[in-house]
Amino acid sequence: MRRTLATLTASLVCLTPAAVALAAPAPTTASAGVKVYKNCTELNKTYKHGVGKAGARDKTRSGTKPVTNFRVNTKVYNANKKHDRDKDGVACEKR
């Protein structure tokens, strides 16, 4: 009985640091060291015309010119794709 209790206690002690690590809040950067921006204003301070993934094209209304001078960086785009409202592959695009 004592061995079983000792083994069980040792197992719980080993699991505790992992459980604490899982409960920690997510950092503001993605795993590859790519910054996750809070909003488009913050992203546009670094990427003036937005950021897009490779092969992306700005979706526009008829009669308007698409933004073509955005920075192509797939890792940054993937970390901040929540800011791509029209789902065209370019986040926070602006002229």
Secondary structure in CASP SS format (residue, H / E / C, confidence):
PFRMAT SS
TARGET T0000
AUTHOR 0000-0000-0000
METHOD secondary structure of the structure
MODEL  1
M C 1.00
R H 1.00
R H 1.00
T H 1.00
L H 1.00
A H 1.00
T H 1.00
L H 1.00
T H 1.00
A H 1.00
S H 1.00
L H 1.00
V H 1.00
C H 1.00
L H 1.00
T H 1.00
P H 1.00
A H 1.00
A H 1.00
V H 1.00
A H 1.00
L H 1.00
A H 1.00
A C 1.00
P C 1.00
A C 1.00
P C 1.00
T C 1.00
T E 1.00
A C 1.00
S C 1.00
A C 1.00
G C 1.00
V C 1.00
K E 1.00
V C 1.00
Y C 1.00
K C 1.00
N C 1.00
C H 1.00
T H 1.00
E H 1.00
L H 1.00
N H 1.00
K H 1.00
T H 1.00
Y C 1.00
K C 1.00
H C 1.00
G C 1.00
V E 1.00
G E 1.00
K C 1.00
A C 1.00
G C 1.00
A C 1.00
R C 1.00
D C 1.00
K C 1.00
T C 1.00
R C 1.00
S C 1.00
G C 1.00
T C 1.00
K C 1.00
P C 1.00
V C 1.00
T C 1.00
N C 1.00
F C 1.00
R E 1.00
V E 1.00
N C 1.00
T H 1.00
K H 1.00
V H 1.00
Y H 1.00
N H 1.00
A H 1.00
N C 1.00
K H 1.00
K H 1.00
H H 1.00
D C 1.00
R C 1.00
D C 1.00
K C 1.00
D C 1.00
G C 1.00
V E 1.00
A E 1.00
C C 1.00
E C 1.00
K C 1.00
R C 1.00
END
